[in-house]
Amino acid sequence: MNDLRITHIGGPTTLIELAGVRLLTDPTFDEPGRRYSFGLGTSSVKTAGPAVAAGELGPIDAVLLTHDHHGDNLDVAGRALLPSVPVVLTTVSGARRLGGNATGLAPWRSARVGEIEVTATPARHGPPLSRPIVGEAIGFALRPPGSTSVIWISGDTVLFGGVRQVASRFTVDTAILHLGDVRFGLTGPVNYTMNGRDAARLVESLRPRKVVPVHYEGWSHFHEGRAGVEAAFPPGTLTWLTPGVPTTV
């Protein structure tokens, strides 16, 4: 996909430009220093700001929002941006909460943004049976016109059967993986996103052309950064993006 361009803005936030369509994922544009509550006594501090300001993005055709109820995926400034875009694709429950231009997609359901087919994929943002507590999340598979492969955004998820199904349903050209090994002191060693070892196991089945890590820095609840992720992969496997720099992938 020679026309795929990705700009990593920070955390989970990327600008994806593909087939003439501009898609923004999980908008987070607040400045650093604030603490955000995630419920049940858990919280995190934002430690790095966006590499691109919301006002510098230009026109956006859609926001792909993996979930709306955690500040590290949708913060105050990100939420303020939503009414300015034509459509927000998100979870079914998130669309009910957001209203307006939000459309909910259950896993494996699809919508179109311009010439791009967007299919929601399963995500589980925590251990087994945790969904009633941590809430609903999804990923997104993006298929440009005439393509037999997709760009896949994992969303905030652990490694489980749902994400493994992506390999059986799609040929993945580029995998944008939310990592960071999210944990909280209150819940001990339980993780809420993948670490590098999980991602490496998943990539063995996906066999994508490119693997792009995101959402591994910028917040205090991450327990594994770039060095830990790199250690789990053979050298040269990962494509690291410089925040703020549009990169053809």
Salt bridges, closest charged atoms under 4 A:
GLU17 OE2 - ARG5 NE 3.00
GLU17 OE1 - ARG22 NE 3.34
ASP68 OD1 - HIS69 ND1 3.73
ASP68 OD1 - ARG97 NH2 2.63
ASP72 OD2 - HIS215 NE2 3.13
ASP72 OD2 - HIS221 NE2 3.02
ASP75 OD2 - LYS46 NZ 3.28
GLU117 OE1 - ARG143 NE 3.52
ASP156 OD2 - HIS67 NE2 3.83
ASP156 OD2 - HIS125 NE2 3.35
ASP156 OD1 - HIS178 ND1 2.69
ASP156 OD2 - HIS215 NE2 3.44
ASP173 OD1 - ARG209 NE 2.80
ASP181 OD2 - ARG183 NH2 3.07
ASP198 OD1 - ARG201 NH2 2.56
GLU217 OE2 - HIS8 NE2 3.91
GLU230 OE2 - ARG226 NE 3.28
